[in-house]
């Protein structure tokens, strides 16, 4: 089965999952992106994505490995969940973005 429904959860100040939803559709794949303000908000969002037929969820780098594991647990491992990560070459730039 080919990937046809992809989900992405992004974390950022002021996002409200009931409001901040974007869909990108092509003839071959549909992507749903949902914004959350806290890691906790991602748990019901991920469960809903699974219920809606999403086949793969990716989390933004703001979640880290612990919250990625919590999302996997929240959906009972029903589908693959991955997360964006940043290598050592990006550490200084990331620190500058989030230091204040």
C-alpha positions, 0 to 999 in steps of 0.5 A: 500500500502506497502512502496516500495520507500523511500527517504533520503536527507542528508546535508553536506559540498561539496555535489552536488545533481546532483552528490551525489546520492546513490540507495539501492535496495532490492526485497522489497524496494528501497531507494534513498539518495541524498546529498545537501550542503544547505537546499535550495537545498533540495527543488527541490530534494524533488520535484523530489523525489515526481515526481519519485514516492518516497513515504516517505522522511526523512531528516537528523538532519541538517535540523531541524523543520523549514526546514522540514516544508519548504520541506513539503510546497515545495512538497505540502504535497504530501507524508510524510516528517520526520526528524532525531532528537537527544535527550538531551543525544547527545547534548554535542557530537553534539556540539563537532562535529560542534563547529568549 
